[in-house]
């Protein structure tokens, strides 16, 4: 694609600026003037794919503490992109995330304190949402987690400016029936992310439109949920994302009052 590399270099510069105060998160740096519409030269960063920590239970450096830190760091990075910057890395799968673990000063009994550092790669694809899209998407996440079927279906129908679902009533009825089951004692064991997966299957079956950037953010959230469950099974990204999300201002307030102060570098640096 014409000027694709120049665009990716601009994305990198923007992410670098947005995360300039975060010690444990970084991006590759474009090396100007070695940037051309078809060529991009970037810095080389040492690290291992986060997949190694996800898939290999025998990795010695992948201690439970390090894995938990990585799960939290991924969530906090995405929430910052979504809530504070409105500029989201749209290709955040494990192959595009490197981990560098430095060894701190020796602690008692010869143990070292791990210091995970995350490097994001391949930022050619990004997403930005309008204010209305942010509000609708955040409302969607909230009602999925609290399992309000009718409102979840109605929120889903609002995720496109040109909704052409042939039978909205049938879609709402089917979603509400599923959520009624999920609200029972038997259905309560179903994870919110699985509820969202099943809801998206109904979206496809009922031909419900979801605008491109909104759909991108939803998919990123599911990808993140998947690998973070393997890193820290007790960490519920969907539940975190449901807190105080009545509007984008509520999310920004959540970031400023809670998430910003618990950014992992305060614990692991």
Secondary structure, DSSP 8 states (H G I E B T S, - for coil): -TTHHHHHHHHHHHHHHHTTT-TTEEE--EEEEEEETTEEEE-----EEHHHHHH-TT-TT--HHHHHHHHHHHHHHHHIIIIII--EES--SGGGEEEEEEEEEE-GGG-EEEEEEEEE---S-EE---HHHHHHHHHHHHHHHHT-HHHHHHHHHTS-SS---TTHHHHHHHHHHHHHHHTSTTGGGS-HHHHHHHHHHHHHHTT----HHHHHHHHHHHHHHHHHHHH-TT--HHHHHHTT-SSHHHHHHHIIIIITTT-THHHH-
